[in-house]
Amino acid sequence: MGEKLRAHARTRTIVLVLGWLLILWGVATGQHLPLFCGLLGINGYAFALMAIDKQAARRRQFRLPENSLLLTGLLGGAAGIGLGMVLVHHKSRHASFLTCIPLFFLLQAIGIWYLW
């Protein structure tokens, strides 16, 4: 299980770094496409994590730590995690997700608006 967690952490880091490089490139150059692609990539990945973890829960397989999902939400994937909560019904009763994810989304929206 340790190797699966390390592989997940590696993949998460790569996706978040590449996503944020695109976002920052879009903000720095005033281009909408890189900004949109970065946000779409991070949030698509976050949604996929929620769907994958929900399937793992049903099959009683290796689960992603809640802290990892919350960290992904904090670092740009709040919309994807939120959609996963609504559409996949995963972590939708956990107080930490019900409070943190909307707060993260609001902070990210304000941050993108301010940087733009």
VEXSEVO-306396 format. One record per residue: x, y, z of N, C-alpha, C in turn; residue in one letter. Coordinates in nm, 3 decimals. Example, Ala and Ser with C-alpha at 12.3 -4.5 7.8 and 13.67 -1.06 7.14 Angstrom:
BEGIN
node n_px=1.319 n_py=-0.569 n_pz=0.780 ca_px=1.230 ca_py=-0.450 ca_pz=0.780 c_px=1.320 c_py=-0.330 c_pz=0.780 resn=A
node n_px=1.285 n_py=-0.225 n_pz=0.708 ca_px=1.367 ca_py=-0.106 ca_pz=0.714 c_px=1.290 c_py=0.003 c_pz=0.787 resn=S
***
This chain:
BEGIN
node n_px=0.081 n_py=-0.121 n_pz=0.000 ca_px=0.000 ca_py=0.000 ca_pz=0.000 c_px=0.085 c_py=0.126 c_pz=0.000 resn=M
node n_px=0.202 n_py=0.119 n_pz=0.056 ca_px=0.290 ca_py=0.235 ca_pz=0.059 c_px=0.327 c_py=0.282 c_pz=-0.080 resn=G
node n_px=0.349 n_py=0.187 n_pz=-0.170 ca_px=0.385 ca_py=0.223 ca_pz=-0.308 c_px=0.268 c_py=0.291 c_pz=-0.380 resn=E
node n_px=0.147 n_py=0.244 n_pz=-0.356 ca_px=0.031 ca_py=0.308 ca_pz=-0.418 c_px=0.015 c_py=0.452 c_pz=-0.372 resn=K
node n_px=0.039 n_py=0.475 n_pz=-0.244 ca_px=0.028 ca_py=0.610 ca_pz=-0.191 c_px=0.137 c_py=0.701 c_pz=-0.248 resn=L
node n_px=0.258 n_py=0.647 n_pz=-0.260 ca_px=0.367 ca_py=0.726 ca_pz=-0.319 c_px=0.337 c_py=0.758 c_pz=-0.466 resn=R
node n_px=0.284 n_py=0.661 n_pz=-0.539 ca_px=0.251 ca_py=0.684 ca_pz=-0.680 c_px=0.141 c_py=0.790 c_pz=-0.691 resn=A
node n_px=0.043 n_py=0.783 n_pz=-0.603 ca_px=-0.064 ca_py=0.884 ca_pz=-0.603 c_px=-0.006 c_py=1.023 c_pz=-0.574 resn=H
node n_px=0.081 n_py=1.033 n_pz=-0.475 ca_px=0.139 ca_py=1.162 ca_pz=-0.438 c_px=0.223 c_py=1.218 c_pz=-0.553 resn=A
node n_px=0.296 n_py=1.131 n_pz=-0.622 ca_px=0.375 ca_py=1.175 ca_pz=-0.737 c_px=0.286 c_py=1.229 c_pz=-0.848 resn=R
node n_px=0.182 n_py=1.154 n_pz=-0.881 ca_px=0.089 ca_py=1.195 ca_pz=-0.986 c_px=0.019 c_py=1.325 c_pz=-0.948 resn=T
node n_px=-0.026 n_py=1.335 n_pz=-0.825 ca_px=-0.093 ca_py=1.456 ca_pz=-0.779 c_px=-0.001 c_py=1.577 c_pz=-0.792 resn=R
node n_px=0.124 n_py=1.560 n_pz=-0.753 ca_px=0.220 ca_py=1.671 ca_pz=-0.762 c_px=0.241 c_py=1.714 c_pz=-0.906 resn=T
node n_px=0.256 n_py=1.619 n_pz=-0.996 ca_px=0.277 ca_py=1.651 ca_pz=-1.138 c_px=0.157 c_py=1.726 c_pz=-1.194 resn=I
node n_px=0.037 n_py=1.675 n_pz=-1.169 ca_px=-0.084 ca_py=1.739 ca_pz=-1.222 c_px=-0.099 c_py=1.881 c_pz=-1.166 resn=V
node n_px=-0.078 n_py=1.898 n_pz=-1.037 ca_px=-0.095 ca_py=2.030 ca_pz=-0.976 c_px=0.011 c_py=2.128 c_pz=-1.026 resn=L
node n_px=0.135 n_py=2.085 n_pz=-1.037 ca_px=0.240 ca_py=2.174 ca_pz=-1.085 c_px=0.215 c_py=2.216 c_pz=-1.229 resn=V
node n_px=0.184 n_py=2.119 n_pz=-1.316 ca_px=0.157 ca_py=2.154 ca_pz=-1.456 c_px=0.033 c_py=2.243 c_pz=-1.469 resn=L
node n_px=-0.070 n_py=2.213 n_pz=-1.391 ca_px=-0.191 ca_py=2.295 ca_pz=-1.394 c_px=-0.163 c_py=2.437 c_pz=-1.353 resn=G
node n_px=-0.088 n_py=2.453 n_pz=-1.243 ca_px=-0.059 ca_py=2.588 ca_pz=-1.196 c_px=0.038 c_py=2.662 c_pz=-1.288 resn=W
node n_px=0.128 n_py=2.590 n_pz=-1.355 ca_px=0.213 ca_py=2.657 ca_pz=-1.454 c_px=0.128 c_py=2.714 c_pz=-1.567 resn=L
node n_px=0.029 n_py=2.637 n_pz=-1.612 ca_px=-0.061 ca_py=2.687 ca_pz=-1.717 c_px=-0.142 c_py=2.806 c_pz=-1.667 resn=L
node n_px=-0.193 n_py=2.796 n_pz=-1.545 ca_px=-0.273 ca_py=2.906 ca_pz=-1.490 c_px=-0.188 c_py=3.034 c_pz=-1.481 resn=I
node n_px=-0.069 n_py=3.021 n_pz=-1.426 ca_px=0.017 ca_py=3.138 ca_pz=-1.411 c_px=0.061 c_py=3.194 c_pz=-1.546 resn=L
node n_px=0.084 n_py=3.107 n_pz=-1.642 ca_px=0.118 ca_py=3.151 ca_pz=-1.777 c_px=0.001 c_py=3.231 c_pz=-1.836 resn=W
node n_px=-0.120 n_py=3.179 n_pz=-1.819 ca_px=-0.237 ca_py=3.250 ca_pz=-1.870 c_px=-0.256 c_py=3.385 c_pz=-1.804 resn=G
node n_px=-0.234 n_py=3.391 n_pz=-1.674 ca_px=-0.248 ca_py=3.518 ca_pz=-1.602 c_px=-0.139 c_py=3.616 c_pz=-1.646 resn=V
node n_px=-0.015 n_py=3.566 n_pz=-1.658 ca_px=0.097 ca_py=3.654 ca_pz=-1.692 c_px=0.086 c_py=3.711 c_pz=-1.833 resn=A
node n_px=0.033 n_py=3.631 n_pz=-1.925 ca_px=0.024 ca_py=3.675 ca_pz=-2.065 c_px=-0.112 c_py=3.733 c_pz=-2.101 resn=T
node n_px=-0.206 n_py=3.720 n_pz=-2.009 ca_px=-0.341 ca_py=3.769 ca_pz=-2.038 c_px=-0.419 c_py=3.682 c_pz=-2.134 resn=G
node n_px=-0.376 n_py=3.557 n_pz=-2.148 ca_px=-0.444 ca_py=3.463 ca_pz=-2.239 c_px=-0.542 c_py=3.377 c_pz=-2.160 resn=Q
node n_px=-0.658 n_py=3.356 n_pz=-2.218 ca_px=-0.761 ca_py=3.278 ca_pz=-2.151 c_px=-0.739 c_py=3.128 c_pz=-2.164 resn=H
node n_px=-0.688 n_py=3.082 n_pz=-2.276 ca_px=-0.677 ca_py=2.938 ca_pz=-2.302 c_px=-0.587 c_py=2.866 c_pz=-2.202 resn=L
node n_px=-0.464 n_py=2.911 n_pz=-2.176 ca_px=-0.383 ca_py=2.839 ca_pz=-2.076 c_px=-0.447 c_py=2.840 c_pz=-1.937 resn=P
node n_px=-0.507 n_py=2.951 n_pz=-1.900 ca_px=-0.575 ca_py=2.960 ca_pz=-1.770 c_px=-0.687 c_py=2.857 c_pz=-1.763 resn=L
node n_px=-0.769 n_py=2.852 n_pz=-1.867 ca_px=-0.880 ca_py=2.758 ca_pz=-1.872 c_px=-0.830 c_py=2.614 c_pz=-1.869 resn=F
node n_px=-0.726 n_py=2.584 n_pz=-1.948 ca_px=-0.673 ca_py=2.447 ca_pz=-1.953 c_px=-0.614 c_py=2.404 c_pz=-1.819 resn=C
node n_px=-0.545 n_py=2.495 n_pz=-1.751 ca_px=-0.490 ca_py=2.463 ca_pz=-1.620 c_px=-0.599 c_py=2.433 c_pz=-1.518 resn=G
node n_px=-0.701 n_py=2.519 n_pz=-1.516 ca_px=-0.813 ca_py=2.496 ca_pz=-1.423 c_px=-0.889 c_py=2.368 c_pz=-1.457 resn=L
node n_px=-0.911 n_py=2.345 n_pz=-1.586 ca_px=-0.982 ca_py=2.224 ca_pz=-1.628 c_px=-0.903 c_py=2.099 c_pz=-1.593 resn=L
node n_px=-0.771 n_py=2.104 n_pz=-1.613 ca_px=-0.688 ca_py=1.988 ca_pz=-1.581 c_px=-0.688 c_py=1.954 c_pz=-1.434 resn=G
node n_px=-0.669 n_py=2.055 n_pz=-1.351 ca_px=-0.667 ca_py=2.031 ca_pz=-1.205 c_px=-0.802 c_py=1.983 c_pz=-1.156 resn=I
node n_px=-0.910 n_py=2.049 n_pz=-1.200 ca_px=-1.042 ca_py=2.011 ca_pz=-1.151 c_px=-1.092 c_py=1.879 c_pz=-1.210 resn=N
node n_px=-1.053 n_py=1.850 n_pz=-1.334 ca_px=-1.085 ca_py=1.719 ca_pz=-1.390 c_px=-1.015 c_py=1.608 c_pz=-1.314 resn=G
node n_px=-0.890 n_py=1.632 n_pz=-1.278 ca_px=-0.815 ca_py=1.535 ca_pz=-1.198 c_px=-0.880 c_py=1.518 c_pz=-1.060 resn=Y
node n_px=-0.920 n_py=1.629 n_pz=-0.999 ca_px=-0.983 ca_py=1.622 ca_pz=-0.866 c_px=-1.114 c_py=1.543 c_pz=-0.873 resn=A
node n_px=-1.194 n_py=1.567 n_pz=-0.977 ca_px=-1.319 ca_py=1.492 ca_pz=-0.992 c_px=-1.290 c_py=1.344 c_pz=-1.012 resn=F
node n_px=-1.189 n_py=1.313 n_pz=-1.094 ca_px=-1.152 ca_py=1.173 ca_pz=-1.117 c_px=-1.109 c_py=1.105 c_pz=-0.987 resn=A
node n_px=-1.035 n_py=1.178 n_pz=-0.902 ca_px=-0.996 ca_py=1.121 ca_pz=-0.773 c_px=-1.117 c_py=1.085 c_pz=-0.689 resn=L
node n_px=-1.217 n_py=1.171 n_pz=-0.689 ca_px=-1.338 ca_py=1.143 ca_pz=-0.612 c_px=-1.410 c_py=1.020 c_pz=-0.666 resn=M
node n_px=-1.421 n_py=1.009 n_pz=-0.798 ca_px=-1.489 ca_py=0.894 ca_pz=-0.859 c_px=-1.411 c_py=0.765 c_pz=-0.834 resn=A
node n_px=-1.279 n_py=0.771 n_pz=-0.848 ca_px=-1.195 ca_py=0.653 ca_pz=-0.824 c_px=-1.202 c_py=0.610 c_pz=-0.678 resn=I
node n_px=-1.197 n_py=0.705 n_pz=-0.586 ca_px=-1.203 ca_py=0.671 ca_pz=-0.445 c_px=-1.340 c_py=0.615 c_pz=-0.406 resn=D
node n_px=-1.445 n_py=0.664 n_pz=-0.469 ca_px=-1.579 ca_py=0.611 ca_pz=-0.443 c_px=-1.587 c_py=0.464 c_pz=-0.487 resn=K
node n_px=-1.532 n_py=0.435 n_pz=-0.605 ca_px=-1.531 ca_py=0.295 ca_pz=-0.653 c_px=-1.448 c_py=0.208 c_pz=-0.560 resn=Q
node n_px=-1.334 n_py=0.259 n_pz=-0.514 ca_px=-1.250 ca_py=0.183 ca_pz=-0.423 c_px=-1.323 c_py=0.156 c_pz=-0.291 resn=A
node n_px=-1.402 n_py=0.252 n_pz=-0.246 ca_px=-1.478 ca_py=0.233 ca_pz=-0.122 c_px=-1.581 c_py=0.122 c_pz=-0.140 resn=A
node n_px=-1.647 n_py=0.122 n_pz=-0.254 ca_px=-1.748 ca_py=0.018 ca_pz=-0.279 c_px=-1.685 c_py=-0.121 c_pz=-0.287 resn=R
node n_px=-1.565 n_py=-0.128 n_pz=-0.342 ca_px=-1.497 ca_py=-0.257 ca_pz=-0.361 c_px=-1.406 c_py=-0.294 c_pz=-0.244 resn=R
node n_px=-1.402 n_py=-0.209 n_pz=-0.143 ca_px=-1.317 ca_py=-0.230 ca_pz=-0.026 c_px=-1.170 c_py=-0.248 c_pz=-0.066 resn=R
node n_px=-1.123 n_py=-0.157 n_pz=-0.152 ca_px=-0.985 ca_py=-0.157 ca_pz=-0.198 c_px=-0.909 c_py=-0.042 c_pz=-0.134 resn=Q
node n_px=-0.786 n_py=-0.020 n_pz=-0.182 ca_px=-0.702 ca_py=0.088 ca_pz=-0.131 c_px=-0.773 c_py=0.221 c_pz=-0.149 resn=F
node n_px=-0.778 n_py=0.301 n_pz=-0.042 ca_px=-0.846 ca_py=0.430 ca_pz=-0.043 c_px=-0.745 c_py=0.543 c_pz=-0.035 resn=R
node n_px=-0.779 n_py=0.654 n_pz=-0.097 ca_px=-0.697 ca_py=0.774 ca_pz=-0.087 c_px=-0.725 c_py=0.840 c_pz=0.048 resn=L
node n_px=-0.623 n_py=0.891 n_pz=0.112 ca_px=-0.645 ca_py=0.960 ca_pz=0.240 c_px=-0.729 c_py=1.087 c_pz=0.219 resn=P
node n_px=-0.814 n_py=1.116 n_pz=0.316 ca_px=-0.896 ca_py=1.237 ca_pz=0.308 c_px=-0.809 c_py=1.362 c_pz=0.298 resn=E
node n_px=-0.696 n_py=1.362 n_pz=0.367 ca_px=-0.607 ca_py=1.478 ca_pz=0.362 c_px=-0.557 c_py=1.503 c_pz=0.220 resn=N
node n_px=-0.537 n_py=1.397 n_pz=0.145 ca_px=-0.491 ca_py=1.413 ca_pz=0.007 c_px=-0.599 c_py=1.475 c_pz=-0.080 resn=S
node n_px=-0.723 n_py=1.432 n_pz=-0.060 ca_px=-0.834 ca_py=1.490 ca_pz=-0.136 c_px=-0.854 c_py=1.637 c_pz=-0.097 resn=L
node n_px=-0.843 n_py=1.667 n_pz=0.030 ca_px=-0.858 ca_py=1.806 ca_pz=0.075 c_px=-0.743 c_py=1.892 c_pz=0.023 resn=L
node n_px=-0.622 n_py=1.837 n_pz=0.021 ca_px=-0.507 ca_py=1.912 ca_pz=-0.032 c_px=-0.526 c_py=1.942 c_pz=-0.180 resn=L
node n_px=-0.577 n_py=1.846 n_pz=-0.255 ca_px=-0.605 ca_py=1.869 ca_pz=-0.397 c_px=-0.709 c_py=1.978 c_pz=-0.413 resn=T
node n_px=-0.810 n_py=1.977 n_pz=-0.328 ca_px=-0.911 ca_py=2.083 ca_pz=-0.331 c_px=-0.852 c_py=2.219 c_pz=-0.296 resn=G
node n_px=-0.766 n_py=2.223 n_pz=-0.198 ca_px=-0.703 ca_py=2.348 ca_pz=-0.157 c_px=-0.615 c_py=2.406 c_pz=-0.266 resn=L
node n_px=-0.544 n_py=2.321 n_pz=-0.338 ca_px=-0.447 ca_py=2.367 ca_pz=-0.436 c_px=-0.504 c_py=2.384 c_pz=-0.576 resn=L
node n_px=-0.634 n_py=2.406 n_pz=-0.586 ca_px=-0.692 ca_py=2.439 ca_pz=-0.714 c_px=-0.806 c_py=2.350 c_pz=-0.759 resn=G
node n_px=-0.828 n_py=2.239 n_pz=-0.693 ca_px=-0.929 ca_py=2.144 ca_pz=-0.739 c_px=-1.059 c_py=2.147 c_pz=-0.661 resn=G
node n_px=-1.093 n_py=2.259 n_pz=-0.601 ca_px=-1.214 ca_py=2.265 ca_pz=-0.519 c_px=-1.341 c_py=2.241 c_pz=-0.601 resn=A
node n_px=-1.346 n_py=2.295 n_pz=-0.722 ca_px=-1.465 ca_py=2.274 ca_pz=-0.806 c_px=-1.479 c_py=2.127 c_pz=-0.843 resn=A
node n_px=-1.369 n_py=2.060 n_pz=-0.875 ca_px=-1.374 ca_py=1.918 ca_pz=-0.909 c_px=-1.414 c_py=1.831 c_pz=-0.791 resn=G
node n_px=-1.359 n_py=1.862 n_pz=-0.675 ca_px=-1.397 ca_py=1.788 ca_pz=-0.553 c_px=-1.545 c_py=1.813 c_pz=-0.523 resn=I
node n_px=-1.588 n_py=1.938 n_pz=-0.535 ca_px=-1.729 ca_py=1.971 ca_pz=-0.510 c_px=-1.823 c_py=1.898 c_pz=-0.606 resn=G
node n_px=-1.785 n_py=1.893 n_pz=-0.733 ca_px=-1.867 ca_py=1.818 ca_pz=-0.830 c_px=-1.870 c_py=1.670 c_pz=-0.796 resn=L
node n_px=-1.756 n_py=1.618 n_pz=-0.750 ca_px=-1.752 ca_py=1.478 ca_pz=-0.708 c_px=-1.843 c_py=1.451 c_pz=-0.589 resn=G
node n_px=-1.849 n_py=1.548 n_pz=-0.499 ca_px=-1.938 ca_py=1.533 ca_pz=-0.384 c_px=-2.084 c_py=1.529 c_pz=-0.429 resn=M
node n_px=-2.119 n_py=1.610 n_pz=-0.526 ca_px=-2.258 ca_py=1.620 ca_pz=-0.571 c_px=-2.295 c_py=1.508 c_pz=-0.667 resn=V
node n_px=-2.212 n_py=1.485 n_pz=-0.769 ca_px=-2.248 ca_py=1.389 ca_pz=-0.874 c_px=-2.218 c_py=1.245 c_pz=-0.838 resn=L
node n_px=-2.109 n_py=1.222 n_pz=-0.764 ca_px=-2.070 ca_py=1.085 ca_pz=-0.729 c_px=-2.116 c_py=1.050 c_pz=-0.588 resn=V
node n_px=-2.160 n_py=1.150 n_pz=-0.513 ca_px=-2.206 ca_py=1.133 ca_pz=-0.374 c_px=-2.095 c_py=1.074 c_pz=-0.287 resn=H
node n_px=-1.976 n_py=1.130 n_pz=-0.302 ca_px=-1.862 ca_py=1.083 ca_pz=-0.225 c_px=-1.819 c_py=1.191 c_pz=-0.127 resn=H
node n_px=-1.801 n_py=1.153 n_pz=-0.003 ca_px=-1.761 ca_py=1.244 ca_pz=0.105 c_px=-1.863 c_py=1.355 c_pz=0.128 resn=K
node n_px=-1.985 n_py=1.334 n_pz=0.087 ca_px=-2.086 ca_py=1.439 ca_pz=0.094 c_px=-2.145 c_py=1.458 c_pz=0.234 resn=S
node n_px=-2.110 n_py=1.371 n_pz=0.327 ca_px=-2.160 ca_py=1.386 ca_pz=0.464 c_px=-2.048 c_py=1.421 c_pz=0.562 resn=R
node n_px=-1.928 n_py=1.435 n_pz=0.512 ca_px=-1.814 ca_py=1.465 ca_pz=0.599 c_px=-1.808 c_py=1.615 c_pz=0.626 resn=H
node n_px=-1.806 n_py=1.650 n_pz=0.752 ca_px=-1.806 ca_py=1.792 ca_pz=0.790 c_px=-1.686 c_py=1.866 c_pz=0.734 resn=A
node n_px=-1.571 n_py=1.800 n_pz=0.732 ca_px=-1.451 ca_py=1.867 ca_pz=0.681 c_px=-1.468 c_py=1.903 c_pz=0.533 resn=S
node n_px=-1.529 n_py=1.818 n_pz=0.455 ca_px=-1.550 ca_py=1.846 ca_pz=0.313 c_px=-1.662 c_py=1.949 c_pz=0.295 resn=F
node n_px=-1.766 n_py=1.938 n_pz=0.375 ca_px=-1.878 ca_py=2.033 ca_pz=0.362 c_px=-1.839 c_py=2.176 c_pz=0.399 resn=L
node n_px=-1.740 n_py=2.192 n_pz=0.483 ca_px=-1.698 ca_py=2.327 ca_pz=0.520 c_px=-1.578 c_py=2.374 c_pz=0.438 resn=T
node n_px=-1.480 n_py=2.288 n_pz=0.419 ca_px=-1.355 ca_py=2.330 ca_pz=0.354 c_px=-1.370 c_py=2.351 c_pz=0.203 resn=C
node n_px=-1.437 n_py=2.261 n_pz=0.134 ca_px=-1.441 ca_py=2.269 ca_pz=-0.012 c_px=-1.511 c_py=2.398 c_pz=-0.060 resn=I
node n_px=-1.627 n_py=2.436 n_pz=-0.006 ca_px=-1.684 ca_py=2.565 ca_pz=-0.049 c_px=-1.593 c_py=2.683 c_pz=-0.017 resn=P
node n_px=-1.526 n_py=2.679 n_pz=0.097 ca_px=-1.433 ca_py=2.786 ca_pz=0.134 c_px=-1.315 c_py=2.790 c_pz=0.036 resn=L
node n_px=-1.260 n_py=2.674 n_pz=0.003 ca_px=-1.150 ca_py=2.668 ca_pz=-0.093 c_px=-1.195 c_py=2.723 c_pz=-0.229 resn=F
node n_px=-1.315 n_py=2.685 n_pz=-0.271 ca_px=-1.366 ca_py=2.732 ca_pz=-0.400 c_px=-1.378 c_py=2.885 c_pz=-0.401 resn=F
node n_px=-1.432 n_py=2.939 n_pz=-0.294 ca_px=-1.447 ca_py=3.084 ca_pz=-0.285 c_px=-1.311 c_py=3.154 c_pz=-0.289 resn=L
node n_px=-1.216 n_py=3.103 n_pz=-0.214 ca_px=-1.082 ca_py=3.162 ca_pz=-0.212 c_px=-1.015 c_py=3.152 c_pz=-0.350 resn=L
node n_px=-1.033 n_py=3.040 n_pz=-0.419 ca_px=-0.975 ca_py=3.024 ca_pz=-0.551 c_px=-1.040 c_py=3.118 c_pz=-0.652 resn=Q
node n_px=-1.170 n_py=3.132 n_pz=-0.645 ca_px=-1.240 ca_py=3.224 ca_pz=-0.737 c_px=-1.194 c_py=3.367 c_pz=-0.714 resn=A
node n_px=-1.182 n_py=3.407 n_pz=-0.589 ca_px=-1.134 ca_py=3.543 ca_pz=-0.558 c_px=-0.989 c_py=3.560 c_pz=-0.604 resn=I
node n_px=-0.907 n_py=3.458 n_pz=-0.582 ca_px=-0.766 ca_py=3.465 ca_pz=-0.623 c_px=-0.749 c_py=3.478 c_pz=-0.774 resn=G
node n_px=-0.823 n_py=3.399 n_pz=-0.849 ca_px=-0.815 ca_py=3.406 ca_pz=-0.996 c_px=-0.867 c_py=3.540 c_pz=-1.044 resn=I
node n_px=-0.976 n_py=3.586 n_pz=-0.988 ca_px=-1.032 ca_py=3.716 ca_pz=-1.027 c_px=-0.933 c_py=3.828 c_pz=-0.996 resn=W
node n_px=-0.870 n_py=3.822 n_pz=-0.879 ca_px=-0.776 ca_py=3.926 ca_pz=-0.839 c_px=-0.652 c_py=3.924 c_pz=-0.931 resn=Y
node n_px=-0.599 n_py=3.806 n_pz=-0.960 ca_px=-0.481 ca_py=3.795 ca_pz=-1.044 c_px=-0.510 c_py=3.837 c_pz=-1.188 resn=L
node n_px=-0.631 n_py=3.813 n_pz=-1.233 ca_px=-0.667 ca_py=3.846 ca_pz=-1.370 c_px=-0.673 c_py=3.994 c_pz=-1.388 resn=W
***
